[in-house]
Amino acid sequence: MTDQGTRPGVPAQSPPVEPKTSDHAAPPPRGSWWRSDGAEPVRRNLGLVGVLVVLVVIGIVTRPELYGDANWVTGNVWTILQQASAIGVVTVGMTFVIIGGGIDLSVGAIVALAGVWCTTLATQSYGAAGMIFTAIVVGVVVGLVNGVLVSYGKLVPFIATLAMMVAARGLAAQISGKQTQVSTNVTINDLASRKLLGIPMLVIVLALVVAAGWVLLNRTTFGRRTVAVGGNVEAARLAGINVRLHTVLLYALSGLCCGIAAIMLTSQATSAQAAMANLYELDAIAAAIIGGTLLSGGRGTIIGALFGVLVFSTITNLFAINNLSTEVQNMVKGGIIVAAVLVQQFRYRSLTQLLGRKPA
């Protein structure tokens, strides 16, 4: 016979035991947030600020007669920001592409193609609005082609954008006849010298693009989907994200930034040519990487990418005021890129050991 309410062969269960609770929860260890992965962008941005300070100190030591003039220092700061404006806009688009798990080697060629196309005599006859519209449309269309080749053509992003880099440069040379095309539009040409409340317009454009990129990445569904696609494509697909369409939109966004940058460069030089924006793709990738964007995708910040741009622009300025060659400058940039990638590669192995945590 068995007791009522029990079945033969099944052991009697003991009553559930309530977990012990304490009146006061244990406080988190001191410095735990600073050591967490969530604080990594803050640590990296502070590190980049430290790099900028070091570069300024080097400038003061090497050219004290220049840094002793307050007016020169103010003007030099605006010069650095203006030099960083066009490549900064391109870097915003590149950051989105890399976070989404891709790469875009054609951004410099897209800028050149958009600049050449918007400065043809036919386009300039429509005024400043026609030139801006043409540059943006050309950039977006070429970006869409890149996205379609990667998403629906199943091409590796490196190969697809490399082919576009060659093709866009060739088309730009064909349109311009390998000649420099002069911009005769006063509105476009004055953009580089115009100021609003004492701030150069190119710097304001950069600030607006960075602000829009930050909001898009951190406060919208598009940004969360970008991180998801770059972090794990299959998981993003199973979550209901149209990965192909989203990838196309990322490359279109990069093309949009290239179109804006083409107008900015055209304004600075009052002309456009097929060789403009040379090596912009490498500068944009490098700035995004040292700003904390992972090459494998899934993580990155717009503010960090902006700091990366400022570091490279400050280095360029430092070399210019010290009359150093471009070759040495490129070697320094290459070293910075290698160092940034090594830091990312060993971040979970070395940095976590340094901070006394076990790697995830």
PAZA-672082 format. One line per field, with one value per residue (C-alpha): residue number from 1; residue in three letters; x, y, z. Coordinates in steps of 0.1 Angstrom, whole numbers. Layout:
BEGIN
pos <- (NUM / ...)
code <- (ALA / ...)
px <- (X / ...)
py <- (Y / ...)
pz <- (Z / ...)
// end
This chain:
BEGIN
pos <- (1 / 2 / 3 / 4 / 5 / 6 / 7 / 8 / 9 / 10 / 11 / 12 / 13 / 14 / 15 / 16 / 17 / 18 / 19 / 20 / 21 / 22 / 23 / 24 / 25 / 26 / 27 / 28 / 29 / 30 / 31 / 32 / 33 / 34 / 35 / 36 / 37 / 38 / 39 / 40 / 41 / 42 / 43 / 44 / 45 / 46 / 47 / 48 / 49 / 50 / 51 / 52 / 53 / 54 / 55 / 56 / 57 / 58 / 59 / 60 / 61 / 62 / 63 / 64 / 65 / 66 / 67 / 68 / 69 / 70 / 71 / 72 / 73 / 74 / 75 / 76 / 77 / 78 / 79 / 80 / 81 / 82 / 83 / 84 / 85 / 86 / 87 / 88 / 89 / 90 / 91 / 92 / 93 / 94 / 95 / 96 / 97 / 98 / 99 / 100 / 101 / 102 / 103 / 104 / 105 / 106 / 107 / 108 / 109 / 110 / 111 / 112 / 113 / 114 / 115 / 116 / 117 / 118 / 119 / 120 / 121 / 122 / 123 / 124 / 125 / 126 / 127 / 128 / 129 / 130 / 131 / 132 / 133 / 134 / 135 / 136 / 137 / 138 / 139 / 140 / 141 / 142 / 143 / 144 / 145 / 146 / 147 / 148 / 149 / 150 / 151 / 152 / 153 / 154 / 155 / 156 / 157 / 158 / 159 / 160 / 161 / 162 / 163 / 164 / 165 / 166 / 167 / 168 / 169 / 170 / 171 / 172 / 173 / 174 / 175 / 176 / 177 / 178 / 179 / 180 / 181 / 182 / 183 / 184 / 185 / 186 / 187 / 188 / 189 / 190 / 191 / 192 / 193 / 194 / 195 / 196 / 197 / 198 / 199 / 200 / 201 / 202 / 203 / 204 / 205 / 206 / 207 / 208 / 209 / 210 / 211 / 212 / 213 / 214 / 215 / 216 / 217 / 218 / 219 / 220 / 221 / 222 / 223 / 224 / 225 / 226 / 227 / 228 / 229 / 230 / 231 / 232 / 233 / 234 / 235 / 236 / 237 / 238 / 239 / 240 / 241 / 242 / 243 / 244 / 245 / 246 / 247 / 248 / 249 / 250 / 251 / 252 / 253 / 254 / 255 / 256 / 257 / 258 / 259 / 260 / 261 / 262 / 263 / 264 / 265 / 266 / 267 / 268 / 269 / 270 / 271 / 272 / 273 / 274 / 275 / 276 / 277 / 278 / 279 / 280 / 281 / 282 / 283 / 284 / 285 / 286 / 287 / 288 / 289 / 290 / 291 / 292 / 293 / 294 / 295 / 296 / 297 / 298 / 299 / 300 / 301 / 302 / 303 / 304 / 305 / 306 / 307 / 308 / 309 / 310 / 311 / 312 / 313 / 314 / 315 / 316 / 317 / 318 / 319 / 320 / 321 / 322 / 323 / 324 / 325 / 326 / 327 / 328 / 329 / 330 / 331 / 332 / 333 / 334 / 335 / 336 / 337 / 338 / 339 / 340 / 341 / 342 / 343 / 344 / 345 / 346 / 347 / 348 / 349 / 350 / 351 / 352 / 353 / 354 / 355 / 356 / 357 / 358 / 359 / 360)
code <- (MET / THR / ASP / GLN / GLY / THR / ARG / PRO / GLY / VAL / PRO / ALA / GLN / SER / PRO / PRO / VAL / GLU / PRO / LYS / THR / SER / ASP / HIS / ALA / ALA / PRO / PRO / PRO / ARG / GLY / SER / TRP / TRP / ARG / SER / ASP / GLY / ALA / GLU / PRO / VAL / ARG / ARG / ASN / LEU / GLY / LEU / VAL / GLY / VAL / LEU / VAL / VAL / LEU / VAL / VAL / ILE / GLY / ILE / VAL / THR / ARG / PRO / GLU / LEU / TYR / GLY / ASP / ALA / ASN / TRP / VAL / THR / GLY / ASN / VAL / TRP / THR / ILE / LEU / GLN / GLN / ALA / SER / ALA / ILE / GLY / VAL / VAL / THR / VAL / GLY / MET / THR / PHE / VAL / ILE / ILE / GLY / GLY / GLY / ILE / ASP / LEU / SER / VAL / GLY / ALA / ILE / VAL / ALA / LEU / ALA / GLY / VAL / TRP / CYS / THR / THR / LEU / ALA / THR / GLN / SER / TYR / GLY / ALA / ALA / GLY / MET / ILE / PHE / THR / ALA / ILE / VAL / VAL / GLY / VAL / VAL / VAL / GLY / LEU / VAL / ASN / GLY / VAL / LEU / VAL / SER / TYR / GLY / LYS / LEU / VAL / PRO / PHE / ILE / ALA / THR / LEU / ALA / MET / MET / VAL / ALA / ALA / ARG / GLY / LEU / ALA / ALA / GLN / ILE / SER / GLY / LYS / GLN / THR / GLN / VAL / SER / THR / ASN / VAL / THR / ILE / ASN / ASP / LEU / ALA / SER / ARG / LYS / LEU / LEU / GLY / ILE / PRO / MET / LEU / VAL / ILE / VAL / LEU / ALA / LEU / VAL / VAL / ALA / ALA / GLY / TRP / VAL / LEU / LEU / ASN / ARG / THR / THR / PHE / GLY / ARG / ARG / THR / VAL / ALA / VAL / GLY / GLY / ASN / VAL / GLU / ALA / ALA / ARG / LEU / ALA / GLY / ILE / ASN / VAL / ARG / LEU / HIS / THR / VAL / LEU / LEU / TYR / ALA / LEU / SER / GLY / LEU / CYS / CYS / GLY / ILE / ALA / ALA / ILE / MET / LEU / THR / SER / GLN / ALA / THR / SER / ALA / GLN / ALA / ALA / MET / ALA / ASN / LEU / TYR / GLU / LEU / ASP / ALA / ILE / ALA / ALA / ALA / ILE / ILE / GLY / GLY / THR / LEU / LEU / SER / GLY / GLY / ARG / GLY / THR / ILE / ILE / GLY / ALA / LEU / PHE / GLY / VAL / LEU / VAL / PHE / SER / THR / ILE / THR / ASN / LEU / PHE / ALA / ILE / ASN / ASN / LEU / SER / THR / GLU / VAL / GLN / ASN / MET / VAL / LYS / GLY / GLY / ILE / ILE / VAL / ALA / ALA / VAL / LEU / VAL / GLN / GLN / PHE / ARG / TYR / ARG / SER / LEU / THR / GLN / LEU / LEU / GLY / ARG / LYS / PRO / ALA)
px <- (0 / 11 / 3 / -25 / -13 / 20 / 28 / 48 / 84 / 86 / 105 / 88 / 99 / 112 / 95 / 112 / 137 / 136 / 170 / 187 / 185 / 205 / 192 / 220 / 232 / 269 / 283 / 300 / 338 / 355 / 363 / 342 / 324 / 357 / 371 / 340 / 337 / 310 / 336 / 360 / 350 / 355 / 389 / 399 / 386 / 405 / 435 / 431 / 427 / 460 / 476 / 463 / 479 / 512 / 511 / 505 / 534 / 556 / 546 / 553 / 588 / 597 / 582 / 580 / 581 / 548 / 530 / 539 / 516 / 480 / 465 / 486 / 475 / 438 / 441 / 460 / 433 / 407 / 430 / 433 / 395 / 390 / 415 / 398 / 363 / 361 / 378 / 358 / 326 / 339 / 350 / 314 / 301 / 331 / 324 / 289 / 301 / 328 / 304 / 280 / 308 / 319 / 347 / 347 / 379 / 362 / 353 / 382 / 373 / 336 / 346 / 366 / 338 / 312 / 335 / 343 / 307 / 294 / 319 / 312 / 300 / 266 / 262 / 275 / 249 / 222 / 239 / 250 / 218 / 225 / 261 / 252 / 223 / 246 / 274 / 250 / 232 / 264 / 277 / 245 / 241 / 277 / 272 / 240 / 260 / 286 / 258 / 241 / 273 / 281 / 246 / 230 / 261 / 277 / 310 / 335 / 333 / 371 / 368 / 336 / 348 / 383 / 368 / 346 / 377 / 394 / 362 / 352 / 387 / 387 / 352 / 363 / 393 / 372 / 346 / 373 / 396 / 423 / 421 / 414 / 379 / 375 / 345 / 331 / 302 / 307 / 284 / 303 / 337 / 329 / 318 / 354 / 360 / 325 / 320 / 289 / 293 / 330 / 330 / 340 / 312 / 331 / 336 / 299 / 291 / 314 / 297 / 263 / 273 / 289 / 259 / 235 / 257 / 258 / 220 / 216 / 239 / 229 / 193 / 176 / 166 / 189 / 219 / 209 / 204 / 239 / 255 / 235 / 244 / 281 / 281 / 264 / 248 / 230 / 216 / 205 / 187 / 169 / 159 / 140 / 164 / 167 / 204 / 208 / 187 / 204 / 239 / 228 / 217 / 250 / 269 / 244 / 250 / 288 / 282 / 261 / 289 / 313 / 290 / 290 / 328 / 331 / 314 / 336 / 368 / 356 / 350 / 385 / 403 / 377 / 382 / 380 / 400 / 402 / 431 / 414 / 408 / 438 / 442 / 410 / 399 / 431 / 428 / 391 / 397 / 427 / 407 / 378 / 401 / 421 / 387 / 376 / 358 / 364 / 375 / 354 / 323 / 297 / 313 / 324 / 317 / 313 / 329 / 359 / 362 / 362 / 390 / 409 / 405 / 417 / 448 / 457 / 450 / 471 / 500 / 497 / 498 / 527 / 547 / 538 / 549 / 582 / 588 / 590 / 584 / 551 / 570 / 578 / 542 / 529 / 553 / 540 / 504 / 512 / 527 / 496 / 474 / 494 / 495 / 457 / 450 / 474 / 456 / 423 / 437 / 451 / 425 / 408 / 440 / 464 / 442 / 419 / 449 / 463 / 430 / 428 / 397 / 393 / 386 / 350)
py <- (0 / 36 / 68 / 87 / 114 / 96 / 72 / 40 / 42 / 79 / 92 / 117 / 152 / 174 / 208 / 237 / 256 / 294 / 310 / 329 / 366 / 393 / 426 / 444 / 434 / 432 / 463 / 459 / 458 / 491 / 501 / 473 / 496 / 511 / 476 / 463 / 460 / 487 / 512 / 502 / 530 / 556 / 542 / 543 / 578 / 591 / 574 / 592 / 625 / 617 / 610 / 644 / 661 / 643 / 656 / 691 / 688 / 676 / 706 / 730 / 715 / 714 / 748 / 769 / 802 / 792 / 779 / 811 / 831 / 827 / 839 / 814 / 786 / 795 / 797 / 764 / 746 / 757 / 746 / 711 / 709 / 721 / 696 / 669 / 678 / 659 / 628 / 629 / 628 / 598 / 581 / 583 / 563 / 539 / 533 / 521 / 498 / 482 / 478 / 460 / 435 / 450 / 471 / 498 / 504 / 526 / 557 / 578 / 569 / 577 / 611 / 617 / 606 / 627 / 657 / 654 / 648 / 677 / 701 / 694 / 724 / 709 / 703 / 737 / 754 / 743 / 762 / 752 / 731 / 711 / 705 / 693 / 672 / 656 / 648 / 632 / 612 / 599 / 589 / 571 / 553 / 540 / 529 / 511 / 492 / 482 / 470 / 450 / 433 / 423 / 413 / 398 / 391 / 373 / 390 / 395 / 432 / 435 / 423 / 442 / 476 / 471 / 466 / 497 / 517 / 510 / 515 / 548 / 563 / 553 / 568 / 600 / 602 / 596 / 623 / 649 / 640 / 636 / 674 / 695 / 709 / 743 / 752 / 786 / 786 / 812 / 796 / 763 / 780 / 803 / 773 / 767 / 803 / 811 / 811 / 810 / 825 / 824 / 787 / 776 / 761 / 729 / 723 / 728 / 703 / 678 / 683 / 679 / 646 / 633 / 642 / 625 / 594 / 592 / 594 / 569 / 544 / 547 / 558 / 541 / 506 / 510 / 513 / 483 / 463 / 474 / 461 / 429 / 422 / 428 / 408 / 376 / 375 / 343 / 354 / 387 / 368 / 345 / 376 / 388 / 413 / 416 / 413 / 418 / 449 / 463 / 457 / 476 / 505 / 506 / 510 / 536 / 555 / 554 / 567 / 595 / 606 / 604 / 627 / 653 / 651 / 656 / 690 / 699 / 691 / 708 / 739 / 738 / 734 / 753 / 724 / 686 / 659 / 622 / 620 / 638 / 621 / 598 / 571 / 584 / 547 / 539 / 571 / 564 / 527 / 536 / 564 / 540 / 513 / 534 / 549 / 514 / 499 / 462 / 450 / 419 / 440 / 443 / 471 / 507 / 543 / 575 / 596 / 573 / 574 / 612 / 612 / 589 / 615 / 643 / 622 / 617 / 654 / 666 / 643 / 657 / 693 / 685 / 671 / 702 / 728 / 709 / 706 / 668 / 646 / 629 / 595 / 597 / 607 / 576 / 554 / 568 / 562 / 526 / 521 / 535 / 512 / 481 / 491 / 496 / 462 / 445 / 462 / 449 / 414 / 410 / 431 / 402 / 383 / 409 / 438 / 416 / 400 / 434 / 444 / 412 / 397 / 364 / 368 / 360)
pz <- (0 / -7 / 11 / -4 / -28 / -37 / -65 / -61 / -72 / -68 / -37 / -15 / -21 / 6 / 11 / -7 / 12 / 10 / 0 / 27 / 23 / 41 / 52 / 34 / 0 / -4 / -21 / -54 / -53 / -55 / -90 / -105 / -131 / -142 / -148 / -166 / -203 / -203 / -192 / -220 / -244 / -216 / -208 / -245 / -251 / -220 / -234 / -267 / -249 / -232 / -266 / -278 / -247 / -254 / -290 / -279 / -254 / -282 / -303 / -274 / -269 / -306 / -316 / -284 / -304 / -321 / -291 / -272 / -294 / -282 / -315 / -334 / -311 / -315 / -353 / -353 / -334 / -359 / -387 / -372 / -369 / -405 / -418 / -398 / -410 / -443 / -432 / -400 / -419 / -440 / -408 / -394 / -423 / -421 / -384 / -391 / -419 / -397 / -367 / -390 / -399 / -432 / -446 / -473 / -493 / -518 / -497 / -511 / -547 / -540 / -527 / -558 / -581 / -563 / -563 / -600 / -610 / -591 / -606 / -642 / -662 / -667 / -629 / -619 / -642 / -617 / -589 / -554 / -548 / -579 / -570 / -535 / -547 / -573 / -549 / -524 / -550 / -565 / -531 / -521 / -554 / -554 / -517 / -527 / -554 / -529 / -505 / -532 / -543 / -507 / -496 / -527 / -548 / -519 / -525 / -497 / -486 / -491 / -528 / -536 / -523 / -537 / -572 / -566 / -556 / -589 / -609 / -593 / -597 / -633 / -639 / -622 / -644 / -675 / -665 / -658 / -686 / -660 / -655 / -624 / -626 / -610 / -590 / -600 / -576 / -549 / -524 / -525 / -525 / -496 / -474 / -463 / -452 / -438 / -401 / -379 / -344 / -349 / -358 / -393 / -412 / -420 / -383 / -378 / -406 / -389 / -355 / -370 / -388 / -356 / -335 / -361 / -362 / -324 / -321 / -350 / -334 / -297 / -297 / -326 / -337 / -367 / -344 / -323 / -355 / -367 / -336 / -337 / -374 / -368 / -336 / -349 / -383 / -378 / -344 / -360 / -388 / -363 / -344 / -374 / -388 / -426 / -427 / -464 / -465 / -434 / -449 / -481 / -460 / -441 / -473 / -486 / -454 / -460 / -495 / -481 / -459 / -489 / -508 / -480 / -477 / -515 / -511 / -482 / -500 / -532 / -511 / -495 / -528 / -550 / -574 / -578 / -595 / -598 / -574 / -545 / -512 / -518 / -491 / -473 / -469 / -448 / -427 / -420 / -411 / -389 / -371 / -364 / -351 / -327 / -316 / -304 / -333 / -336 / -371 / -365 / -360 / -333 / -313 / -318 / -309 / -329 / -303 / -302 / -340 / -338 / -313 / -337 / -365 / -343 / -333 / -369 / -378 / -349 / -360 / -395 / -382 / -359 / -388 / -409 / -384 / -379 / -416 / -415 / -446 / -455 / -456 / -419 / -411 / -430 / -411 / -378 / -389 / -398 / -364 / -347 / -367 / -358 / -321 / -321 / -337 / -312 / -283 / -296 / -302 / -267 / -249 / -232 / -225 / -213 / -201 / -180 / -164 / -156 / -140 / -120 / -137 / -154 / -192 / -202)
// end
